[in-house]
Amino acid sequence: MQITLEVPEDIAEGLESRWNDLPRAALESLALEAYRSRALTAAQIRRLLGFETRMQVDAFLKEHEIYDYSVTDFELDRETLRELRMREVQP
């Protein structure tokens, strides 16, 4: 599917001065928002943006301060840390 955006010329010029490749920036913005809202998966972002590996997707998300780390992940990590500390204390 091809999507066309109508942007007033003065706004487009201002955006292009910040982002050299405005169509790519628009596509990346769409991908980021879709990932944040869980409309796209990381695998879909990889395909949409033409990344070859999951690591490239992870780097892209990190660059835009999107971390896939939930409260549940944190709790599991905290419990693992407790268990490791208990092992260190035991003779």
C-alpha positions as YAML, in Angstrom:
chain: A
units: angstrom
residues:
- id: 1
  name: MET
  ca: [0.00, 0.00, 0.00]
- id: 2
  name: GLN
  ca: [1.21, 3.45, -0.79]
- id: 3
  name: ILE
  ca: [0.22, 6.39, 1.39]
- id: 4
  name: THR
  ca: [0.54, 10.00, 0.29]
- id: 5
  name: LEU
  ca: [0.67, 12.92, 2.72]
- id: 6
  name: GLU
  ca: [-0.25, 16.46, 1.80]
- id: 7
  name: VAL
  ca: [2.00, 18.87, 3.71]
- id: 8
  name: PRO
  ca: [2.04, 22.64, 3.18]
- id: 9
  name: GLU
  ca: [5.26, 23.65, 1.43]
- id: 10
  name: ASP
  ca: [6.54, 25.93, 4.20]
- id: 11
  name: ILE
  ca: [6.03, 23.21, 6.80]
- id: 12
  name: ALA
  ca: [7.69, 20.61, 4.57]
- id: 13
  name: GLU
  ca: [10.69, 22.90, 4.10]
- id: 14
  name: GLY
  ca: [11.00, 23.38, 7.85]
- id: 15
  name: LEU
  ca: [10.81, 19.65, 8.46]
- id: 16
  name: GLU
  ca: [13.30, 18.88, 5.70]
- id: 17
  name: SER
  ca: [15.77, 21.27, 7.29]
- id: 18
  name: ARG
  ca: [15.62, 19.10, 10.39]
- id: 19
  name: TRP
  ca: [15.28, 15.72, 8.69]
- id: 20
  name: ASN
  ca: [16.99, 15.40, 5.32]
- id: 21
  name: ASP
  ca: [14.85, 12.45, 4.24]
- id: 22
  name: LEU
  ca: [11.32, 13.54, 5.16]
- id: 23
  name: PRO
  ca: [9.55, 10.45, 3.72]
- id: 24
  name: ARG
  ca: [11.85, 8.16, 5.75]
- id: 25
  name: ALA
  ca: [11.32, 10.25, 8.89]
- id: 26
  name: ALA
  ca: [7.54, 10.02, 8.41]
- id: 27
  name: LEU
  ca: [7.75, 6.25, 7.96]
- id: 28
  name: GLU
  ca: [9.94, 5.87, 11.06]
- id: 29
  name: SER
  ca: [7.56, 8.05, 13.08]
- id: 30
  name: LEU
  ca: [4.64, 5.86, 12.00]
- id: 31
  name: ALA
  ca: [6.57, 2.73, 12.95]
- id: 32
  name: LEU
  ca: [7.53, 4.12, 16.37]
- id: 33
  name: GLU
  ca: [4.00, 5.17, 17.26]
- id: 34
  name: ALA
  ca: [2.57, 1.89, 16.00]
- id: 35
  name: TYR
  ca: [5.08, -0.03, 18.16]
- id: 36
  name: ARG
  ca: [4.31, 2.12, 21.23]
- id: 37
  name: SER
  ca: [0.61, 1.45, 20.82]
- id: 38
  name: ARG
  ca: [1.29, -2.24, 20.17]
- id: 39
  name: ALA
  ca: [-0.18, -2.06, 16.66]
- id: 40
  name: LEU
  ca: [3.12, -3.39, 15.25]
- id: 41
  name: THR
  ca: [5.55, -5.99, 16.51]
- id: 42
  name: ALA
  ca: [9.33, -5.71, 16.32]
- id: 43
  name: ALA
  ca: [9.30, -8.18, 13.44]
- id: 44
  name: GLN
  ca: [6.84, -6.00, 11.55]
- id: 45
  name: ILE
  ca: [8.99, -2.92, 12.19]
- id: 46
  name: ARG
  ca: [11.98, -4.81, 10.81]
- id: 47
  name: ARG
  ca: [10.09, -5.53, 7.60]
- id: 48
  name: LEU
  ca: [8.55, -2.06, 7.34]
- id: 49
  name: LEU
  ca: [11.85, -0.23, 7.76]
- id: 50
  name: GLY
  ca: [14.00, -2.73, 5.88]
- id: 51
  name: PHE
  ca: [16.23, -3.78, 8.77]
- id: 52
  name: GLU
  ca: [18.06, -7.05, 8.30]
- id: 53
  name: THR
  ca: [18.28, -8.10, 11.95]
- id: 54
  name: ARG
  ca: [16.38, -7.82, 15.21]
- id: 55
  name: MET
  ca: [19.47, -6.10, 16.67]
- id: 56
  name: GLN
  ca: [18.99, -3.24, 14.21]
- id: 57
  name: VAL
  ca: [15.38, -2.91, 15.35]
- id: 58
  name: ASP
  ca: [16.47, -2.92, 19.00]
- id: 59
  name: ALA
  ca: [19.07, -0.23, 18.27]
- id: 60
  name: PHE
  ca: [16.46, 1.85, 16.43]
- id: 61
  name: LEU
  ca: [14.01, 1.58, 19.33]
- id: 62
  name: LYS
  ca: [16.72, 2.38, 21.87]
- id: 63
  name: GLU
  ca: [17.81, 5.41, 19.82]
- id: 64
  name: HIS
  ca: [14.25, 6.68, 20.18]
- id: 65
  name: GLU
  ca: [14.09, 5.79, 23.89]
- id: 66
  name: ILE
  ca: [11.56, 3.00, 23.49]
- id: 67
  name: TYR
  ca: [12.36, 0.15, 25.82]
- id: 68
  name: ASP
  ca: [10.40, -3.07, 25.90]
- id: 69
  name: TYR
  ca: [10.83, -3.63, 29.62]
- id: 70
  name: SER
  ca: [7.70, -4.08, 31.69]
- id: 71
  name: VAL
  ca: [7.02, -3.97, 35.40]
- id: 72
  name: THR
  ca: [6.75, -7.76, 35.27]
- id: 73
  name: ASP
  ca: [10.23, -7.95, 33.72]
- id: 74
  name: PHE
  ca: [11.53, -5.72, 36.51]
- id: 75
  name: GLU
  ca: [9.94, -7.89, 39.21]
- id: 76
  name: LEU
  ca: [11.45, -11.04, 37.68]
- id: 77
  name: ASP
  ca: [14.88, -9.42, 37.53]
- id: 78
  name: ARG
  ca: [14.56, -8.27, 41.12]
- id: 79
  name: GLU
  ca: [13.65, -11.79, 42.27]
- id: 80
  name: THR
  ca: [16.59, -13.25, 40.35]
- id: 81
  name: LEU
  ca: [18.91, -10.74, 42.01]
- id: 82
  name: ARG
  ca: [17.57, -11.72, 45.45]
- id: 83
  name: GLU
  ca: [18.20, -15.38, 44.71]
- id: 84
  name: LEU
  ca: [21.75, -14.70, 43.54]
- id: 85
  name: ARG
  ca: [22.49, -12.67, 46.65]
- id: 86
  name: MET
  ca: [21.16, -15.47, 48.85]
- id: 87
  name: ARG
  ca: [23.48, -17.94, 47.13]
- id: 88
  name: GLU
  ca: [26.46, -15.66, 47.79]
- id: 89
  name: VAL
  ca: [25.64, -15.44, 51.50]
- id: 90
  name: GLN
  ca: [25.22, -19.20, 51.99]
- id: 91
  name: PRO
  ca: [28.41, -21.17, 52.66]
...
